[in-house]
């Protein structure tokens, strides 16, 4: 049960990262943002996505080995 909760939170984190990366150019089209701020937001979004993907790999590896966290 705890593994399922970890997977849901990981997917939520991944979606948040995707939204940050994809909404930055859309917002930049309608409101002028500084290039540094646009790059910062894109970098934060990519970092969040990478963290979520690493977390997913760890959960997948735990499930494959039959190791359950308690």
LUMPAVEX-369965 format. One record per residue: residue number from 1; x, y, z negated of N, C-alpha, C in turn. Coordinates in pm, 1 decimal. Example, Ala and Ser with C-alpha at 12.3 -4.5 7.8 and 13.67 -1.06 7.14 Angstrom:
% residues 2
KOLRO, 1, 1319.0, -569.0, -780.0, 1230.0, -450.0, -780.0, 1320.0, -330.0, -780.0
KOLRO, 2, 1285.0, -225.0, -708.0, 1367.0, -106.0, -714.0, 1290.0, 3.0, -787.0
This chain:
% residues 70
KOLRO, 1, 81.8, -118.6, 0.0, 0.0, 0.0, 0.0, 86.9, 126.1, 0.0
KOLRO, 2, 196.1, 121.4, -75.9, 284.1, 236.6, -82.9, 352.4, 259.9, 51.6
KOLRO, 3, 383.6, 149.8, 122.5, 445.6, 160.9, 253.5, 353.7, 231.9, 351.5
KOLRO, 4, 224.9, 203.4, 346.1, 128.0, 268.2, 433.9, 121.4, 417.0, 404.4
KOLRO, 5, 128.0, 454.2, 277.2, 125.8, 595.1, 239.5, 251.5, 665.7, 289.7
KOLRO, 6, 366.2, 598.8, 283.0, 490.4, 656.8, 334.5, 482.5, 676.7, 485.0
KOLRO, 7, 422.8, 582.1, 556.2, 409.6, 594.6, 701.1, 319.7, 711.6, 737.9
KOLRO, 8, 211.2, 731.0, 664.5, 121.0, 842.8, 692.9, 190.0, 976.2, 670.2
KOLRO, 9, 264.3, 987.7, 561.5, 332.6, 1114.4, 535.8, 441.4, 1138.8, 640.4
KOLRO, 10, 505.4, 1033.1, 686.9, 607.8, 1048.0, 789.8, 545.8, 1095.1, 920.5
KOLRO, 11, 431.2, 1041.4, 955.5, 362.9, 1083.8, 1078.1, 318.2, 1229.3, 1065.3
KOLRO, 12, 271.8, 1269.0, 948.9, 230.6, 1408.3, 926.5, 350.3, 1501.2, 941.8
KOLRO, 13, 464.9, 1462.0, 887.7, 585.9, 1543.3, 901.4, 626.5, 1554.3, 1047.9
KOLRO, 14, 616.4, 1445.0, 1122.1, 649.6, 1446.2, 1264.5, 557.3, 1540.5, 1341.2
KOLRO, 15, 428.5, 1536.6, 1311.1, 331.8, 1623.0, 1378.8, 359.2, 1770.3, 1346.8
KOLRO, 16, 394.5, 1799.9, 1222.8, 426.8, 1938.0, 1186.3, 547.5, 1987.0, 1265.6
KOLRO, 17, 649.6, 1903.8, 1278.5, 766.6, 1941.0, 1356.8, 732.5, 1964.0, 1502.5
KOLRO, 18, 648.8, 1877.2, 1559.2, 607.1, 1893.4, 1698.0, 527.6, 2021.2, 1717.4
KOLRO, 19, 441.0, 2052.7, 1622.5, 362.4, 2175.9, 1632.8, 451.1, 2299.5, 1627.0
KOLRO, 20, 549.1, 2298.3, 1539.4, 638.9, 2414.0, 1529.6, 713.4, 2434.2, 1660.4
KOLRO, 21, 764.5, 2324.8, 1717.6, 842.0, 2335.5, 1841.7, 752.5, 2378.8, 1957.8
KOLRO, 22, 631.8, 2326.0, 1964.2, 546.5, 2356.7, 2079.0, 474.4, 2490.3, 2066.3
KOLRO, 23, 447.3, 2535.4, 1946.0, 376.5, 2662.5, 1929.3, 468.4, 2783.9, 1937.2
KOLRO, 24, 596.6, 2765.1, 1918.6, 689.6, 2877.8, 1923.2, 688.4, 2948.7, 2059.1
KOLRO, 25, 698.5, 2877.9, 2173.2, 692.9, 2949.6, 2301.4, 556.8, 3013.7, 2329.7
KOLRO, 26, 449.5, 2949.9, 2281.0, 315.6, 3005.2, 2302.2, 300.2, 3136.2, 2226.2
KOLRO, 27, 342.5, 3137.9, 2101.1, 335.4, 3259.9, 2021.5, 427.5, 3366.1, 2080.6
KOLRO, 28, 542.2, 3325.0, 2129.3, 638.9, 3417.9, 2186.7, 584.6, 3483.4, 2313.8
KOLRO, 29, 495.5, 3414.9, 2383.6, 437.0, 3473.3, 2504.9, 345.3, 3591.2, 2471.0
KOLRO, 30, 270.3, 3581.6, 2362.5, 173.4, 3685.1, 2327.6, 228.7, 3789.6, 2231.6
KOLRO, 31, 319.3, 3751.4, 2146.3, 382.7, 3843.6, 2051.6, 533.2, 3833.7, 2071.4
KOLRO, 32, 596.6, 3945.5, 2087.4, 741.1, 3943.3, 2108.8, 811.7, 3908.2, 1978.4
KOLRO, 33, 884.9, 3799.6, 1981.2, 966.8, 3758.6, 1867.9, 1113.1, 3772.3, 1908.2
KOLRO, 34, 1194.8, 3803.0, 1813.6, 1338.1, 3812.0, 1842.2, 1390.7, 3674.2, 1883.2
KOLRO, 35, 1491.1, 3676.5, 1968.5, 1547.6, 3550.7, 2016.8, 1604.1, 3466.3, 1902.7
KOLRO, 36, 1663.4, 3532.2, 1805.7, 1719.1, 3459.0, 1691.7, 1608.7, 3389.6, 1612.4
KOLRO, 37, 1496.1, 3457.8, 1594.9, 1384.7, 3399.5, 1520.1, 1321.8, 3284.0, 1597.8
KOLRO, 38, 1309.9, 3299.8, 1729.9, 1256.3, 3191.8, 1813.5, 1347.2, 3069.0, 1806.3
KOLRO, 39, 1476.9, 3091.2, 1816.3, 1571.3, 2980.4, 1805.5, 1569.6, 2915.4, 1668.9
KOLRO, 40, 1554.0, 2997.9, 1565.4, 1547.2, 2945.8, 1429.5, 1425.5, 2855.4, 1412.3
KOLRO, 41, 1308.8, 2900.1, 1460.3, 1188.0, 2818.8, 1447.8, 1198.6, 2689.4, 1528.2
KOLRO, 42, 1253.9, 2698.0, 1647.5, 1271.0, 2577.4, 1727.9, 1366.9, 2479.7, 1659.7
KOLRO, 43, 1474.6, 2531.7, 1602.9, 1569.9, 2446.5, 1532.3, 1509.7, 2381.0, 1409.5
KOLRO, 44, 1429.8, 2457.0, 1335.0, 1362.1, 2400.1, 1217.3, 1267.7, 2288.1, 1261.2
KOLRO, 45, 1192.5, 2311.5, 1368.4, 1100.8, 2208.8, 1417.9, 1173.1, 2082.9, 1461.1
KOLRO, 46, 1284.0, 2098.9, 1532.4, 1361.3, 1982.7, 1575.4, 1422.1, 1908.1, 1457.6
KOLRO, 47, 1467.5, 1982.6, 1357.2, 1523.5, 1919.6, 1238.1, 1416.6, 1837.4, 1165.2
KOLRO, 48, 1295.8, 1891.9, 1154.1, 1186.7, 1820.7, 1088.0, 1151.9, 1693.5, 1165.8
KOLRO, 49, 1150.5, 1702.7, 1298.8, 1124.0, 1584.2, 1379.7, 1230.6, 1476.4, 1359.1
KOLRO, 50, 1356.3, 1516.8, 1356.7, 1465.0, 1420.0, 1336.9, 1455.3, 1352.5, 1201.1
KOLRO, 51, 1422.7, 1428.8, 1099.3, 1407.4, 1371.1, 965.5, 1294.7, 1268.7, 965.4
KOLRO, 52, 1183.6, 1302.0, 1031.4, 1070.7, 1208.7, 1036.5, 1107.4, 1081.9, 1113.0
KOLRO, 53, 1181.1, 1095.3, 1223.2, 1220.6, 976.9, 1299.9, 1316.2, 887.8, 1221.1
KOLRO, 54, 1408.4, 948.3, 1147.9, 1499.5, 870.2, 1063.6, 1421.2, 797.4, 955.2
KOLRO, 55, 1325.2, 866.3, 895.9, 1242.1, 805.3, 792.0, 1161.6, 688.6, 849.6
KOLRO, 56, 1110.2, 703.9, 971.7, 1036.0, 594.3, 1036.0, 1124.3, 472.5, 1059.5
KOLRO, 57, 1248.0, 495.6, 1100.8, 1340.7, 384.3, 1122.7, 1370.3, 311.6, 992.2
KOLRO, 58, 1384.4, 386.9, 883.7, 1409.8, 324.6, 754.1, 1291.6, 239.3, 710.6
KOLRO, 59, 1170.3, 289.2, 730.6, 1050.9, 213.6, 693.0, 1039.2, 88.0, 779.2
KOLRO, 60, 1069.6, 101.7, 909.7, 1062.6, -13.1, 999.5, 1164.5, -119.6, 958.1
KOLRO, 61, 1284.2, -75.0, 919.9, 1387.9, -169.5, 878.5, 1347.6, -241.0, 749.2
KOLRO, 62, 1285.3, -168.9, 656.8, 1240.6, -230.1, 531.9, 1132.8, -333.5, 559.4
KOLRO, 63, 1042.0, -302.3, 651.6, 935.7, -398.9, 684.8, 990.8, -522.4, 753.5
KOLRO, 64, 1092.1, -506.2, 836.9, 1149.1, -619.7, 909.1, 1223.7, -712.9, 813.9
KOLRO, 65, 1288.9, -655.9, 713.5, 1364.6, -738.5, 619.9, 1277.8, -795.0, 509.4
KOLRO, 66, 1155.2, -747.4, 498.2, 1067.5, -795.6, 392.8, 1096.1, -730.3, 259.2
KOLRO, 67, 1167.9, -620.5, 261.2, 1199.9, -549.6, 137.7, 1087.2, -451.7, 109.1
KOLRO, 68, 1032.3, -460.7, -8.0, 927.3, -367.9, -48.0, 978.9, -278.5, -159.5
KOLRO, 69, 961.8, -150.3, -142.9, 998.6, -57.7, -250.4, 891.7, -61.3, -358.0
KOLRO, 70, 934.8, -55.2, -479.5, 839.6, -51.7, -591.4, 868.9, 65.0, -679.3
